[in-house]
């Protein structure tokens, strides 16, 4: 029972961590466009950013598949709050990254 709760907490925490990484990398890949003569490093940065976001989605899916039967109300509330924050951050991170790609390719 305790290992299930720890696993649930870690999956949710990793998902939130990858969501924060998604925002950080979306800012950094714009700087990577100036590393070479072409856009090769820009697209490498975009790929790494999206892979980070996909890892966050995988961890949130894993945390949603775990069933926790604990009766602790505060623990359940905090896990649900972390899940909600993670889902919102991942969704906004993917939207923001996509917006930056579209804006960068249109010359803004």
Secondary structure, 3 states (H helix, E strand, C coil): CHHHHHHHHHHHHHHHHHHHHHHHHHHHHHHHHHCCCCCHHHHHHHHHHHHHHHHHHHHHHHHHHCCCCCCCHHHHHHHHHHHHHHHHHHHHHHHHHHHHHHHHHHCC
